């Protein structure tokens, strides 16, 4: 890191689909308004909240002219994967700022250090092929901070930051479970790098899966693997590994159920043959303990 970083080359916009985030949204807003590099525009989409989320974000929008709010009608239920991206694109359609260099999807239950985005932009400046990045997410479990682990190439959905060139290359996001895997696999296939930086710590106020419960969250992850064209052998290995993690058997069964029922229901999934070949080649390399995007 050095002083050659140029803020003028980091014009960015944020879109935040939020739903029932009354307990956490103020912390997220505070983290953004204290950034050393402020966004050019921030669209917060209230996706049918039944609590005070809509009121709180409206109050903040009155204080900061670069924050705008969109209220969506309550669809009556959460629709994991597709619902959040539908809300995201409703916000995307409202953007007044069109000459952005970076776009971020930011959830309403995360906490950021004041220089978070500045540090991300430095990473992009240092690596021209870096297309998507984010920090490591930490949550409190058992009274202690714990990092939510995942492969290094995977950037968590709540804190994704894209360069404009990468965003346009991958064609944006699919409206389905697995969107946050498909985007980075496609980016890697096209020659971009994607990375989570361990030294950029992000607070996740609400641990992953806590809203839906571990079974529904596991089913969603299995369904995401189906949509993303995971090979059944790779998925079997993933489920076997889950058998050794708490809650034992339960999460592995949920993953397997979500994956298999995708086939049984003949649900839509990524149809691009090039994408399918690439992800499965990478997965077979991983199964043979060779270098891959899974490392």
Secondary structure, 3 states (H helix, E strand, C coil): CCCCCCHHHCCEEEEEEECCCCCCHHHHHHHHHCCCCCCCEEEEEEECCCCCHHHHHHHHHHHCCCEEEEEECCCCCCCCCHHHHHHHHHHHCCCCCCCCCEEEEECCCEECCCCHHHHHHHHHHHCCCEEEEEEEEEEEECCEEEECCCCCCCCCCCEEEEEHHHHHHHCCCCCCCCHHHHHHHHHHHCCCEEEEEEEEEEEECCCCCCCCCHHHHHHHHHHHHHHCCCCHHHHHHHHHHHCCCCCCCHHHHHHHHHHHHHHHCCCCCCCCHHHHHHHHHHHHHHHCCCCCCCC
